[in-house]
Amino acid sequence: MAMLVLQSLALLSLSCCSSSSAESLESFKEEVGSNISTTNAGDITFPLISIHSDVSPFRLSNSTRSSRITEWLKSDTHRQQALFQIPLASGAATINGKYIIKLGFGTPAQNIYAIVDTVENAVWIPCKSCQNCKTPQLFESQKSSTFKHISCDSDQCEQANGICIDDDKSCTFKLGYADKYANESKVDALLSSDELTMEGNAYLSRFIFGCSTVRRGILEDAPGVIGLGRGSKLSFLSQTESMFGKVFSHCLPSIDSKSSSGTLSLGKGSLSSTQGLRFTPLLQNYPNYYCVGLIAIRVGNDHFLMPQEYSGSTPTGLQMVIDSGTAFTRLVEPFYSQVRDSFRRQMKLTRIEPFRNLDTCYRIPSGGKVVAPRVVLHFQGKLFLDIPQESVLITVDEKQEWFDVCFAFTSAGSGFDSVFGNTQQQKLRIVYDVPGSRIGIAQENCDH
């Protein structure tokens, strides 16, 4: 199976901070935090668009719904391996984002789109000097009056596990990928700082990020990455903590959205402004990830409790990682098979061949309607999440005479934990309250 391996970047470390690293974090905040400025002290909200929508600069003109879902299923498999690789302390990373925001880097600001990823800690963008960067937008550092390379003898370089390879003593880090491209996929980046401009004229005057100089394999066409993980001193969340308090939320637009966008909000406002918000505790099984406890799943009239023997190190529920980059929710075995078999019995339709990993599919005549059994996830804290119909049964292919639909959940197999995918996150406001150690979820139609 695929595995993505970190070569030398501590930004993605999943290990928890020691007391000594906590002290270095405080000194880092004193140095970087003093450079934070903003003309808008409140929350800020970004339009959050699908990378495949008509308004995305990364949209492939010849892609079809079937081909996109095929690629999502392939990349989900690679991403799962990367998320739960052992040992965890070695780190994990994967570029499989579905949603992008626009940020301004430099003085004057240059607009760069970047993938929003809730399990990543790394922040890097493609730069003009990059070899094999085929993205439509590149950051031209020489045009910025405030751009600086981070030196090898700096605290930030040490925190990033950087290395020196050039005579100018600039700090360089490497990310290595071993997936379907073997060892061909990688990114080399210079650790750098510059002004970062966000929505509402909020800005950081000394934001630390990677300016990529070499990319190969799956990374050649990728946008930049804004990691919203919680496990790094140099993560976006840590660098903006004094502005937004390590609280953010998102509402993902529908998979069928062509031109509309959802939103990514930074700050505590979502905690009080979101109607119907219910909370579940944030588990500490993976210090880098946002992990919650799943107690049970209801499918129509059937109710499946998570058996104790499947719950791993979470005694009160199945640990489930919330991941913006995984397309379809993955459930551990044999729990998934129980849920799927119940769904099949209640559908009472003749199944067709599976669509890759989606093993419960049906062909519907054009103009026909199909109603799926109700699916409800029960999380710790008495949070009951009713999954919208369009996120339970999705269209994977369509012709003039028919369209194929599939159950939008799949098996995580054995040896992995469950993942809450972005198909089931659509049209939900999900609030990540890191200081409060909790996740809030509410229904919201965010196709704007």
C-alpha positions as CSV (number, residue, x, y, z in Angstrom):
1,M,0.0,0.0,0.0
2,A,1.1,3.6,-0.5
3,M,3.0,5.4,2.2
4,L,4.1,9.0,2.4
5,V,7.3,9.6,4.3
6,L,8.6,12.8,5.9
7,Q,12.2,13.4,5.1
8,S,13.2,16.3,7.2
9,L,10.3,18.6,8.2
10,A,9.2,18.8,11.8
11,L,6.2,20.9,10.8
12,L,4.3,17.7,10.3
13,S,5.4,15.9,13.5
14,L,2.5,14.2,15.3
15,S,4.4,13.8,18.6
16,C,3.1,15.9,21.4
17,C,5.1,18.9,22.7
18,S,7.5,18.4,25.6
19,S,8.1,21.0,28.3
20,S,11.2,22.2,26.6
21,S,9.5,22.5,23.2
22,A,6.7,24.4,25.0
23,E,9.3,26.9,26.3
24,S,10.7,27.3,22.8
25,L,7.2,27.8,21.5
26,E,6.7,30.7,24.0
27,S,9.9,32.3,22.8
28,F,8.8,31.9,19.2
29,K,5.5,33.6,20.0
30,E,7.3,36.5,21.6
31,E,9.4,36.9,18.5
32,V,6.8,36.4,15.8
33,G,3.7,37.5,17.7
34,S,5.2,41.0,18.1
35,N,5.1,41.3,14.4
36,I,1.4,40.7,14.1
37,S,-0.7,43.6,12.9
38,T,-4.3,43.9,11.7
39,T,-6.7,46.6,10.7
40,N,-9.6,44.3,11.6
41,A,-9.4,42.9,15.1
42,G,-12.4,40.6,14.7
43,D,-13.0,37.4,12.9
44,I,-12.3,37.1,9.2
45,T,-14.0,34.9,6.6
46,F,-12.6,33.6,3.3
47,P,-14.6,32.3,0.3
48,L,-13.9,28.6,0.2
49,I,-14.2,27.1,-3.3
50,S,-13.9,23.6,-4.7
51,I,-10.7,23.1,-6.6
52,H,-12.8,21.6,-9.4
53,S,-15.4,24.4,-9.6
54,D,-15.8,26.6,-12.6
55,V,-14.3,29.6,-10.7
56,S,-11.1,27.6,-9.7
57,P,-7.9,28.4,-11.7
58,F,-7.0,24.7,-11.2
59,R,-10.1,23.2,-12.8
60,L,-9.4,20.7,-15.5
61,S,-11.6,21.5,-18.5
62,N,-11.8,17.9,-19.7
63,S,-12.6,16.3,-16.3
64,T,-15.9,14.5,-15.8
65,R,-17.8,13.7,-12.6
66,S,-16.9,10.0,-13.0
67,S,-13.2,10.7,-13.6
68,R,-13.0,13.1,-10.6
69,I,-14.6,10.6,-8.2
70,T,-12.3,7.9,-9.5
71,E,-9.3,10.1,-8.7
72,W,-10.7,10.9,-5.3
73,L,-11.1,7.3,-4.4
74,K,-7.5,6.5,-5.5
75,S,-6.1,9.4,-3.5
76,D,-8.2,8.5,-0.4
77,T,-6.5,5.2,-0.3
78,H,-3.0,6.8,-0.4
79,R,-4.1,9.4,2.1
80,Q,-5.4,6.9,4.6
81,Q,-2.0,5.1,4.6
82,A,-0.2,8.4,5.2
83,L,-2.5,9.5,8.0
84,F,-2.0,6.4,10.0
85,Q,1.5,5.3,9.2
86,I,3.6,3.9,12.0
87,P,5.6,5.2,13.8
88,L,3.5,8.3,14.2
89,A,6.4,10.4,15.5
90,S,7.9,10.3,12.0
91,G,5.1,12.5,10.7
92,A,2.7,12.1,7.8
93,A,1.6,14.3,4.9
94,T,-0.4,14.1,1.7
95,I,-1.6,16.5,-0.9
96,N,-5.2,15.6,-1.6
97,G,-7.0,18.8,-0.9
98,K,-10.4,19.6,-2.4
99,Y,-10.9,23.2,-1.3
100,I,-8.8,26.4,-1.8
101,I,-8.7,29.9,-0.4
102,K,-6.9,33.0,-1.8
103,L,-4.2,34.8,0.3
104,G,-1.9,37.7,-0.4
105,F,1.9,37.1,0.0
106,G,4.5,39.9,-0.1
107,T,4.6,43.7,-0.5
108,P,2.7,44.5,-2.6
109,A,0.5,41.5,-2.1
110,Q,0.5,38.8,-4.7
111,N,-2.6,36.7,-4.7
112,I,-1.9,32.9,-4.3
113,Y,-4.5,30.1,-4.0
114,A,-3.7,27.4,-1.4
115,I,-5.3,24.2,-0.4
116,V,-7.0,24.2,3.0
117,D,-6.1,21.0,4.8
118,T,-7.2,20.2,8.4
119,V,-4.6,17.4,9.0
120,E,-1.6,19.2,7.6
121,N,0.7,21.5,9.6
122,A,2.9,22.6,6.7
123,V,2.5,26.0,5.0
124,W,4.2,26.3,1.6
125,I,3.5,27.9,-1.7
126,P,5.0,27.5,-5.3
127,C,7.6,30.2,-6.1
128,K,8.8,31.6,-9.4
129,S,12.3,30.0,-9.1
130,C,10.7,26.5,-8.6
131,Q,11.7,23.7,-10.9
132,N,8.8,21.7,-12.3
133,C,6.1,23.9,-10.8
134,K,3.3,23.8,-13.3
135,T,0.7,25.7,-11.3
136,P,-1.0,28.7,-12.9
137,Q,0.1,31.0,-10.0
138,L,3.7,31.4,-8.7
139,F,4.9,33.7,-6.0
140,E,7.6,36.1,-7.3
141,S,9.7,36.8,-4.2
142,Q,12.0,39.2,-5.9
143,K,9.0,41.6,-6.4
144,S,8.3,41.7,-2.7
145,S,10.1,44.4,-0.6
146,T,9.5,42.5,2.6
147,F,10.5,38.9,1.6
148,K,13.4,37.3,3.5
149,H,15.0,33.9,3.7
150,I,15.3,32.3,7.1
151,S,18.9,31.7,8.1
152,C,20.2,28.3,9.1
153,D,21.2,29.5,12.6
154,S,17.7,30.7,13.4
155,D,15.3,29.2,16.0
156,Q,12.7,28.8,13.2
157,C,15.1,26.7,11.1
158,E,15.7,24.4,14.1
159,Q,12.0,24.1,14.8
160,A,11.4,23.2,11.1
161,N,14.3,20.6,11.2
162,G,15.8,22.6,8.3
163,I,19.2,22.0,6.7
164,C,21.8,24.2,5.0
165,I,22.7,23.3,1.4
166,D,23.6,26.6,-0.1
167,D,26.5,29.0,0.4
168,D,24.1,31.8,1.5
169,K,23.2,29.7,4.6
170,S,19.4,29.8,3.9
171,C,17.3,27.2,5.6
172,T,15.9,24.5,3.4
173,F,13.5,21.7,4.2
174,K,12.4,18.7,2.2
175,L,9.1,16.7,2.0
176,G,9.3,13.3,0.5
177,Y,6.4,11.2,-0.9
178,A,6.3,7.5,-1.6
179,D,3.0,6.8,-3.2
180,K,1.8,5.6,-6.6
181,Y,4.7,7.6,-8.1
182,A,7.2,5.7,-5.9
183,N,9.9,8.2,-4.8
184,E,9.2,10.7,-7.6
185,S,7.0,13.0,-5.6
186,K,8.7,15.6,-3.4
187,V,9.0,19.3,-2.6
188,D,12.1,21.2,-1.6
189,A,11.4,24.6,-0.1
190,L,13.3,27.6,1.4
191,L,12.0,28.6,4.8
192,S,11.0,32.2,4.3
193,S,9.1,35.1,5.8
194,D,7.0,37.8,4.3
195,E,3.9,39.8,4.9
196,L,0.6,37.8,4.7
197,T,-2.6,39.6,3.7
198,M,-5.9,38.0,4.5
199,E,-9.6,39.0,4.0
200,G,-10.7,42.2,5.7
201,N,-7.2,43.7,5.4
202,A,-5.9,41.6,8.3
203,Y,-2.2,40.8,7.9
204,L,0.8,39.3,9.5
205,S,4.0,41.3,8.9
206,R,6.4,38.3,9.4
207,F,4.7,35.1,8.4
208,I,6.9,32.0,8.2
209,F,6.3,29.6,5.2
210,G,8.1,27.4,2.7
211,C,8.9,28.9,-0.7
212,S,9.1,25.8,-2.9
213,T,12.1,25.5,-5.2
214,V,11.7,21.9,-6.5
215,R,8.6,19.8,-7.0
216,R,8.1,16.4,-8.7
217,G,5.4,13.9,-9.2
218,I,1.9,14.6,-7.8
219,L,3.2,18.0,-6.5
220,E,4.0,19.5,-9.9
221,D,0.5,20.7,-10.5
222,A,-0.6,21.3,-6.9
223,P,-1.4,24.7,-5.4
224,G,0.2,25.8,-2.2
225,V,-0.9,24.4,1.2
226,I,-2.3,26.1,4.2
227,G,-2.2,23.5,7.0
228,L,-4.7,23.9,9.7
229,G,-3.4,21.0,11.8
230,R,-2.8,21.6,15.5
231,G,0.6,20.0,16.0
232,S,3.3,22.5,14.9
233,K,4.8,25.7,16.3
234,L,5.1,27.0,12.7
235,S,1.6,26.0,11.6
236,F,-0.9,28.6,10.4
237,L,-2.9,28.2,13.6
238,S,0.1,28.8,15.9
239,Q,1.3,31.8,13.9
240,T,-2.1,33.5,14.0
241,E,-3.0,32.4,17.6
242,S,-2.9,36.0,19.0
243,M,-5.4,37.1,16.3
244,F,-7.8,34.2,16.2
245,G,-7.2,32.2,19.4
246,K,-6.8,28.8,17.5
247,V,-10.5,28.7,16.7
248,F,-11.7,28.3,13.1
249,S,-14.7,26.9,11.2
250,H,-15.7,25.9,7.7
251,C,-18.7,25.1,5.7
252,L,-18.0,23.2,2.5
253,P,-20.1,23.8,-0.5
254,S,-22.0,20.9,-2.2
255,I,-20.1,18.5,-4.5
256,D,-22.5,19.6,-7.3
257,S,-21.7,23.3,-6.9
258,K,-20.3,24.7,-10.1
259,S,-19.6,28.3,-9.2
260,S,-20.8,28.8,-5.6
261,S,-18.5,28.8,-2.6
262,G,-18.5,27.9,1.1
263,T,-16.7,29.8,3.8
264,L,-13.6,29.4,6.0
265,S,-13.9,31.6,9.2
266,L,-11.0,32.4,11.5
267,G,-11.8,33.4,15.1
268,K,-14.2,32.7,17.9
269,G,-17.3,34.2,16.3
270,S,-18.6,30.9,15.0
271,L,-18.9,29.6,18.6
272,S,-21.6,32.2,19.3
273,S,-23.1,32.9,15.9
274,T,-23.8,29.4,14.6
275,Q,-27.4,28.4,15.2
276,G,-28.0,24.8,16.5
277,L,-24.3,24.2,17.3
278,R,-23.7,21.0,19.3
279,F,-20.3,19.9,20.6
280,T,-18.4,16.7,20.9
281,P,-15.0,16.4,22.8
282,L,-11.8,16.6,20.9
283,L,-9.8,13.4,21.6
284,Q,-6.1,13.4,22.1
285,N,-5.3,10.1,20.4
286,Y,-3.5,11.9,17.6
287,P,-2.2,15.3,18.9
288,N,-1.9,16.6,15.3
289,Y,-5.4,15.7,14.1
290,Y,-8.9,16.6,15.0
291,C,-10.2,13.3,16.4
292,V,-13.7,12.7,17.8
293,G,-15.5,9.7,19.4
294,L,-18.2,7.9,17.3
295,I,-20.6,6.0,19.6
296,A,-23.1,4.6,17.1
297,I,-24.6,4.8,13.6
298,R,-28.3,4.7,12.8
299,V,-29.3,3.5,9.3
300,G,-33.1,3.8,8.8
301,N,-34.6,1.8,11.7
302,D,-31.4,-0.1,12.5
303,H,-29.1,1.1,15.2
304,F,-25.5,-0.1,15.5
305,L,-23.5,0.5,18.7
306,M,-19.8,0.6,18.3
307,P,-18.5,-2.6,20.1
308,Q,-15.8,-2.1,22.7
309,E,-13.4,-4.4,20.9
310,Y,-13.4,-2.2,17.9
311,S,-12.9,1.1,19.7
312,G,-9.1,0.9,20.1
313,S,-7.7,3.3,22.7
314,T,-11.0,5.2,22.9
315,P,-13.0,3.4,25.6
316,T,-16.2,5.4,25.0
317,G,-16.4,5.4,21.2
318,L,-14.7,4.8,18.0
319,Q,-12.0,7.4,17.2
320,M,-12.7,9.2,14.0
321,V,-10.4,11.8,12.3
322,I,-12.2,14.8,10.7
323,D,-10.3,15.4,7.5
324,S,-11.1,18.0,4.8
325,G,-8.9,16.1,2.3
326,T,-10.5,12.7,2.4
327,A,-13.5,12.5,0.0
328,F,-15.6,9.7,1.5
329,T,-16.2,8.7,5.1
330,R,-14.3,5.5,5.9
331,L,-15.4,3.1,8.7
332,V,-13.4,0.4,10.3
333,E,-14.3,-3.3,9.8
334,P,-16.4,-5.1,10.6
335,F,-18.5,-2.1,11.6
336,Y,-18.6,-0.8,8.0
337,S,-20.0,-4.1,6.7
338,Q,-22.8,-4.1,9.3
339,V,-23.8,-0.5,8.3
340,R,-23.5,-1.3,4.6
341,D,-25.5,-4.5,4.8
342,S,-28.3,-2.7,6.6
343,F,-28.3,0.0,4.0
344,R,-28.6,-2.6,1.2
345,R,-31.5,-4.4,2.9
346,Q,-33.5,-1.2,3.2
347,M,-32.8,0.1,-0.3
348,K,-34.6,-3.0,-1.8
349,L,-33.1,-2.2,-5.3
350,T,-31.0,-4.4,-7.6
351,R,-27.3,-3.5,-7.2
352,I,-24.9,-3.0,-10.1
353,E,-21.2,-3.5,-10.1
354,P,-19.2,-1.4,-7.5
355,F,-17.7,1.9,-8.5
356,R,-14.1,1.2,-7.3
357,N,-14.2,1.4,-3.5
358,L,-17.9,2.3,-3.4
359,D,-19.4,-1.2,-3.2
360,T,-23.1,-0.4,-3.0
361,C,-24.3,1.1,-6.2
362,Y,-27.6,1.3,-8.2
363,R,-28.6,2.4,-11.7
364,I,-31.6,4.7,-11.9
365,P,-33.5,5.6,-15.1
366,S,-33.3,9.3,-16.1
367,G,-36.0,11.3,-14.4
368,G,-36.3,8.7,-11.7
369,K,-36.0,9.4,-8.0
370,V,-34.4,7.4,-5.2
371,V,-34.7,7.9,-1.5
372,A,-31.9,6.6,0.7
373,P,-32.4,5.3,4.3
374,R,-31.7,8.0,6.9
375,V,-28.1,7.9,8.2
376,V,-27.4,9.4,11.6
377,L,-24.0,9.5,13.3
378,H,-24.0,9.6,17.1
379,F,-20.9,11.2,18.6
380,Q,-19.8,11.6,22.2
381,G,-21.5,14.5,24.0
382,K,-24.9,13.5,22.7
383,L,-24.2,15.0,19.3
384,F,-26.5,13.4,16.7
385,L,-25.6,14.3,13.1
386,D,-28.2,13.7,10.5
387,I,-26.3,13.2,7.2
388,P,-28.0,15.0,4.2
389,Q,-29.5,12.7,1.6
390,E,-27.1,14.1,-1.1
391,S,-24.2,13.0,1.1
392,V,-25.6,9.5,1.7
393,L,-26.2,8.5,-1.9
394,I,-24.2,10.3,-4.5
395,T,-24.3,10.2,-8.3
396,V,-21.0,8.8,-9.7
397,D,-21.8,8.6,-13.4
398,E,-24.7,9.7,-15.7
399,K,-25.8,9.2,-19.3
400,Q,-28.9,10.4,-21.2
401,E,-30.9,7.3,-20.3
402,W,-29.7,6.6,-16.7
403,F,-27.5,7.7,-13.8
404,D,-25.6,5.6,-11.3
405,V,-25.6,6.3,-7.6
406,C,-23.6,4.8,-4.7
407,F,-23.6,4.7,-1.0
408,A,-21.0,7.4,-0.1
409,F,-19.3,5.5,2.7
410,T,-16.5,3.0,2.3
411,S,-14.4,0.6,4.3
412,A,-11.3,1.7,6.1
413,G,-10.2,-1.9,6.2
414,S,-8.3,-3.3,9.2
415,G,-5.5,-1.6,11.1
416,F,-6.8,2.0,10.4
417,D,-9.1,4.3,12.2
418,S,-12.2,5.8,10.7
419,V,-12.2,9.1,8.8
420,F,-15.0,11.6,8.5
421,G,-14.7,12.7,4.8
422,N,-15.6,15.9,3.1
423,T,-18.6,14.5,1.2
424,Q,-20.4,14.1,4.5
425,Q,-19.1,17.4,5.8
426,Q,-20.8,19.4,3.0
427,K,-23.5,21.8,4.1
428,L,-22.3,21.6,7.7
429,R,-20.7,24.3,9.8
430,I,-17.8,22.6,11.6
431,V,-16.2,24.6,14.4
432,Y,-12.7,23.7,15.6
433,D,-12.2,25.0,19.1
434,V,-8.7,24.0,20.0
435,P,-8.5,25.8,23.4
436,G,-11.9,24.4,24.4
437,S,-10.8,20.9,23.2
438,R,-14.1,20.4,21.3
439,I,-15.6,20.2,17.9
440,G,-19.0,21.9,17.1
441,I,-21.2,20.9,14.2
442,A,-24.5,22.4,12.9
443,Q,-26.5,22.2,9.7
444,E,-25.9,25.1,7.3
445,N,-26.6,25.7,3.6
446,C,-23.4,27.4,2.6
447,D,-23.6,27.4,-1.2
448,H,-23.1,31.1,-1.8
